[in-house]
Amino acid sequence: MTETTKPLVPQSSSRLPRIRLNNGIGLLVLYVLMVIVISQLSPFFLGPRNLVNLPVSVAVIGMIAIFSTMLMIGGGLDLSVGATTALVGVAVASSAPTLGVWGAVAFGLVIGVLIGLLNGLLVTRIGINPLITTLGMLSAVRGLAYVFSEGLSIPLLDEGFGQLGRGTIAGVPTLIVAVVIMFIIAVILMHFTTYGRAMYAIGGNSRASHLAALPVKRYQLIAYVLSGLSAAIAGVFLTSRLGVAAPQASTGLELKVVAAIILGGTSLTGGKGNLFGTLLGVLILGTLDNAMTLLSVSAYYQQIALGVLLLLAVGLDQLRVGNLGRLLRGKY
């Protein structure tokens, strides 16, 4: 009588699923130093109003980055999140008169899920490279946002809906509460479930994971769906906060998300990642933007700073995985 073969999934004793706060110590020190320097340059930085506005301003990026981290840990990539956020906002605002506000919100969330599902099917079933797939989806989805809105902004001033983006719960902005809830869900998924442990294994070596009887394609597909859903949630909250949906909204958001995730310690090659690090990466990115605004730095220079930061983040990732060192030694 033969024993049933069990899928090889990293167990709780493995180093992969453990929550390691010390992984983000270096980033935390960097952030504290950044805060000290900026507070010396601008007297308004540590003001009560700015301290509230800062986390609120990066909440949308944080919502997407949390679940995009899960996707990148599993070896995936989604560059269509910014366009999805814009399309969902346009869909909610334009369909609200017909479906009602909350019916329109549900419709928008379904759109996000469908975009994530399509991305996942193209990558896992058709075999198209994730970069090419999501770049193409970015263009297509952004185009749809312009088509459905006819290139115009669409106001949505419902008072109840506005509480999502501008309201508070026990004095805490609703946006921040939503990010915390999404973060807790992601931590539970990645560190206390078979799915999360499997995603680390899949990102580390998808072929070995497949041979170990892990449902690689199905798990990656789920990650793409969650990425699309998180972008849709971000689109709903962004529209609520602004009171208007615009097809050009969130342009370049995907670059900020990727930069924050890589800066937080997640590898582009998959298999390594830290949700706590991602949150620190989001805060660093948001603080840098906030500081440049307070110091009246031109928006053009802010774009340059984002590009340089993205390049530095990728360079750090290459140092972590050792590729840059091998390149400098002439091993390639």
N, C-alpha and C positions, 0 to 999 in steps of 0.2 A: 504494500500500500504506500503510495507516494504522497509526500506532503505538498500542500498547495503553496505555490510560489507567491510570495508577497512582494508588492512594489517596494523598491528600496527608496525610502524617503528619509532624509535626515531626522534623527530623533531629537527630543528636547535636550539631550545631553550634548548634542553637537554644538560647535561654535556658531553655526549659521543662524539659528533662530533666536539666540540669546539677545536680549536688549542690552546693548553696551553703551552706556552714556559716555564712557571715556573716549569713544570714537569721535565725539564732537568737541572734546576739550580744546584742541587747537583752534577750531573755528570760534568757539566761545571766547577764548582769549583775544583772537583777532577782532571779534565784534566789540568787546569791551574797550580795546584800544581805539577802535574806530569811533566809538561813542565819545570817548574822552577827547580825542582830537577835534571832532566836529563840534562838540559843545564849547570848545575854546574858540573856534572860528565863528560860530554863530550863537548869540545869546538867546535866540528863539528856539533852538533845537530841543532843549530840555523843558520848555514851557509846557504847562498842563494840556493846552489845546493840541500842540504838536505831538505830544506823547500819546494822545488818543487817536489822532488822525493817522499816525504812522502805521500801526497795525491794521487799521481799517483799509488804508490805501493798498496794502499788499495782500489783503484777504483773498481776493479773486485769484491771484497768482498762487497763493497757498492751497486753495481748494483743488486746483488742477495739478499742482506739483506733487501733492500727497499721493494721488493715485497714479500719476505718471511715473513716480518713483517705483511703485510696484511693477509697472509695465517694464521699465528699464532694467530692473533687477532680473526679470525673466528673459532678458535679451531682446526686448522690443523697443520701439520708438514711435512716438506720435507727434508729428509736426502740424497736424490739422486742428489742434485744440483752440487756437485763437480764432480761426475762421468758424469753427463750430459754435464758440461762444457768441459770435456776432450773429450767425444764422438763427440760433435759438432765440436770441433777444428779438430779432425781427419777426420770427414766427409767433412769439408770445404777444407782442404788441399788435401785430396785424390781425391775429385771430381772436383777440380778446372781445371785440364787439359781437362776434358770432358765437363763440364758445363760452363766453364768460371768462373772467380773469383766471380763475383756478383751473378751469378746463383748458385754457390756453397754456397755462404752466405745465399741465400734464402732457399736452401735445408737444411742447418744447422738449420736455425730458425724453419723450419717445423718439423725437428726431435725433437727439444726442446719442441715444442707445443704438439707433439704426446706423448712424455714421460710424460709431465704434465697431458695430457688428460687421459692417461692410469692410472697414479697414482690416479687421481680424480675419475675415474670410479670404480677402485678397492676399494677405501675408501667409496665413497658415494652410490654406487649401490650394490656392493658385501658385503660391511660391514666389510672389513678387517681393523684392527687397523692401523692408519697412520704410527706409528713407524715401525711396521712389514712390511707394504707395501713398504715404501720408503727405508728401509734397504735392502729388497730383490731387489728392483729396482736399488739401488746403486751397488750391486754386479753384477747384470745382465748387466747393462749399462757399467760398467767398463770393464767387460769381453768382451763386444762387441767392445769397443775401442781397446782392445788388439788384437782381432780377425781381425778387419778391417785394422789395421796398421801392423799386424804381429809382434807386439811388438817393432816396430821401430819408430823413430821420422820422421816426414814428413815435409820437408821445404816448405815454401810458401813465396817467396820473391818478389811478385808483388809490385811495387812502390806505386800504387794508393791504394791498400789494406793496405799497411803499414802505410799510413797516419791516418788510424783509431786509431791505438794504439800508434803511435809515432809522429803524427802531432800536430799542434796547430791551434786554431781559435782565431784570434785577440790576439795572445800571450798566450792564455790559452790552456793547453793540451787538446786534443780532448776527452781523457778519462774522464777528469773532467767535460767537457761540457755535455757529455752523462749522467753522474751520476746526474748532476743538472736537466737535462731534465726529467729523469726517476723519480727523487724525486718530481718534480713539478706535474707530472702526478699522482703519488701516492697520494700526498696531496689532489689534486682535487678529486680523486676517493673516498678517505676515509673521507673527511670532507665536501664535497659539493655535494654529490650525495646520492640517496636513497640506492644504493648498499653499499657504505661505512658505512652508519649508520646502515644498516641491518647486516653487518658483525660484528659490535660491539655487537649487540643484539644476534646474533647467537652464538658467542663465549661465551657470558655471560650465555646463557641458550638456547641451541638448541631446546629442546623439547617445551619450552614456545614459541619460535619463530615459530616453526612449527604449533602450535595451533593457533598462531596469523596470520596464512595464509602467512607466509613468505616462499619463495621457497628455503628452507635451502640447500637441496642437490645441486640445480642448482648453487647457489651462491658459495658454497664451491668448486664445480667443476671448476667454473671460476677462483677461487683463485689458484687452482692447475695448471691450464693451464698458468696463468700469471707467476707462479713460474718457470715452465719449460721454458717459453719464456725468462724470465730474465736470467736464467742460460745459455740459448743458446746465448743470446746477449753478456753475459760475456765471453763465449767461443770464439766468433768471435773476440772480442776486445783483449782477451789474446793472441790468435794466431797471430793477427796482430802485437801486441807489440813485441812478441818474434820472429816472422818470422818463426816459426816452431810449429807443432802440435805434441804432445806426449801423448801416452795413459796413462802415469802415472802422467800427469799434474793435478794440483788441488787436489791432495790426501790430505785428511784432511780438505779441504776447508769448508765442511759442518759444522764441529765443530766450526770453527772460525765464521761462519755466525750465528749459533745458540747462541754462547757465546755473540757476539756483540748485537744481538737482545734482549736477556734476560737482559744483562747488561744495555741496553737502556731503560728498564722498561716494556717490553712486557711480559705478563704472559704466562707460559707454558699451563695454563688451559684455556686460551682464554678470550676474552671480554675486555682486557686491553692492551693498546699499544700506542706507541708514535713514530712517524716517525723521529721526531727531536732527540729523545733519541737514536734511532737506529744509526743515523749518528754519534752521540757522542760516542756510543759504538764502532763503526767501527774505529773511530779516536783513541780512547783509546787503542784498540787492536793493531792497526797499529803502534802507537807511541811506545808501549811496545816492539813490534818486532824490530822496527827500533833502539830503544835504546840498546837492547841487542846485535844487530849486530854491532853497533858503539863501544860498550864496549867489543867486541870480546868474548861474552858469547857463549859457545858451543851450537851447534844445539840440542844436547840432552837435555840440560837444558831449552832450549826454548820450547821443547815439554812438559817438566814437567810444565813449567810456564803456557802454554796454558791449560793443564789439570786442574791445580789448579784454574786458572781464570774461567774456565767453571763451576767447582764445586762451587766456590764462587758466580757466577752469579745465579746458580740454588738455592743456599742457600738464596740469597737475594730475589729471586722470592717467595720462600716459606715463608719468613718473611713478604713479602708484602701481600700475600693472607691469612696469619695467620696460616697456617698448622704447621709450625715449633713450634709456641707457643703452640698450642693445643697438639702437640706431647710431648713437654717438660712437660706439665701439666698432662700428662697421659690420655688425652681425647681419644686416639685411642686404 
